[in-house]
Amino acid sequence: MLYRTAGQFKTSYRADQALFPIRQDAFLLGLILVCAWVVFPLTASEFTFQTILTPILIYSLAALGLNILTGFAGQLSLGTGAFMGVGAYACYKMITLMPWMNPIIAILLSGVFSAGVGVLFGIPSLRIKGFYLAIATLAAQFFLVWLFEKWAWLYNYNASGAIQVPNLDMFGFYVSGPQASSMTQYYVVLTIVSLLTYLAINLTRGNLGRTWKATRDMDIAAELIGINLMKSKLTAFAVSSYIVGVAGALFVFMWRGAAEPNLFDIPLSFRVLFIAIIGGLGSIMGNYLGAILIVGLPVVLNTVPGWLGIHVESALLEHLNIMIVGSLIIFFLIIEPHGLNQLWRLIREKLIIWPFPH
């Protein structure tokens, strides 16, 4: 009875196409936002901010960017980590060249550079697709990481080859750097992630989103009905790379505090890809569900044995984490290709018609 829909009538097209066709969905989202904005910051510890809350938001945003490209537009990409690196290095250069710049503006602008690089490497998608496009984006991954290592101007000729996040303040509060509090950084990340998620929801529900889906389902048929495939694919690369670039800037400036080129190597790209697959390709909420699982699983594996009084070697826990994630990916690819988001949809449908079976 939690999802009882009696009395919720649709009397217009606007009501039928509403973002929340069932009133309980809006209530559930409101409850989640209250927890994210009020409950978690008041109750979470420093450990919770650094290991759970902030990483979940950043990885969710990165998976959202990848999902727009792969899940909605059907263009495979294995270079997400490198595009995150473009956003991080672009933000670092803007902050060091223009110290007066607002850090949030710098983070949002860093996505523009990542979008430009994404469009550049997305041009091959006009001629190739599928496995060959994935290889092209993998080449972009290796090239950009090599560029981060060899172009010393990007890290201001630092002898260590790493970028260090300086102390940046806004309205009298430090928002990044060693002196910034985890709660302040969490609120900055939450604000940007909420804004870009709202933007992505509207894009995927509008004309551009329908264009992406038509290109994904059958590009030849989409072209026959008048869809410009070049515009559709390149806009998908641009929007996806923008979001991923912003996620990369948040990744370094609001969480890691410093970064070397190998931080953006292929393991990061696969990690984001795993989040998108487990959460569900072609969905918005699935990115958050996948990130909660991927980020929370190592924490659970590290804490549960201690609660039970069982000593487990850290190397074994790391191997268990890899084995479980791999098993989950195989499970979802075979049993439920639409991931955790589809499981939530099935549960929601059962709640709507409960106590009747169908």
C-alpha positions, 0 to 999 in steps of 0.5 A, a space after each residue: 500500500 506504500 505505492 497506492 495510486 488510487 485517486 491520482 488521475 492524469 487529466 492532461 498530457 503534461 500530467 501524463 509526462 510529468 517527471 514524477 507520475 506517482 506522488 510517492 516518487 516525489 516524496 521518496 526523492 524529497 526524503 533522499 534529498 533531506 538525508 543528503 543535505 541535512 541528516 548525513 552532514 550532521 551525523 557523518 564522521 570524517 571517515 564517512 565523508 572521505 570514504 563513502 559520501 564524497 566518493 559516491 557522489 563523484 563516481 556517480 557523476 562520472 558514471 552519469 557522464 559515461 551513461 549518457 554516451 554509452 547508455 543513451 547514445 550507444 557509443 562505447 567508450 573506454 577513455 573515461 579516466 583520461 577525460 576526468 584527467 583533462 578536467 582535473 588538469 584544466 581546473 588546476 591550470 585555471 586556478 594557478 594562472 588565475 588565482 582570483 577565480 572562483 573555485 566552483 566556476 573553475 570546476 564548472 569551466 574545466 568540463 568545457 576543455 574536457 568536452 572539446 577533447 571528447 568531441 575531438 576523439 569522438 569524430 571517429 564515431 562518425 565512421 566506426 562503431 562498436 568494438 572499433 570505437 571502443 578501441 579508438 577511445 582506449 587509444 585516447 586513454 593511453 595518449 592523454 595519460 602519456 600527455 599528462 606525464 610528458 607535458 610539464 607545463 600541465 603540472 607547472 614543472 613540478 619535480 614530482 610530476 604531480 599536481 597539488 591542490 592549493 587552499 582555495 576559499 570562498 565566502 570566508 570558507 576553505 573549499 579545497 586544499 589541506 585546510 578545507 573541512 570534509 563537510 564543506 567539500 561534501 556540500 560543494 560536491 553535492 551542489 554540483 552533482 545535484 545541478 548536473 543530474 538535474 540537467 542530465 534528466 532534462 536533456 535525456 527526457 527532451 528532444 536531444 535525449 530522444 535523438 540519442 536513443 534513436 541513434 543508439 537503437 538503430 542509427 541507419 533508421 534514425 538517419 532515414 527519418 531525418 536525424 543528423 547522426 553527426 550532430 547526435 553523436 558529437 553532442 553525446 560526446 560533448 555532454 558526456 565529456 563535460 560531465 566527466 571532466 567536472 567529475 575529474 575536477 571534483 575527484 582531485 580538488 574535493 577528494 584526493 587533494 593531489 594527483 599524478 598522471 597514473 591516477 587517471 589510467 585505465 583502472 579508473 576508466 574500468 571502475 566507472 564503467 563497472 558502476 554504469 553496468 551494475 547500476 544499469 545502462 540508460 538510466 539516471 538513478 542506476 549511476 547512484 545505485 552502482 556507485 553505492 555498491 562499488 564504493 560501499 563494498 570495500 568498506 563493508 568487507 573491511 568492517 564486517 570481519 572486525 565486528 564478527 571478531 574474524 581476522 582477515 588479511 588486507 590482501 585477501 579482502 582486496 581479492 574478495 572485492 575484485 571477485 565479488 565485483 567481477 561476479 556481479 558484472 557477469 550476473 547483471 550482464 546475463 541475468 539482468 542487463 539493465 542492472 540495479 535500476 531495473 531491479 528497483 523498477 520491478 520492486 516498484 511495480 510490485 509495490 504499486 499493485 500489492 497485494 494483488 500478484 499482477 
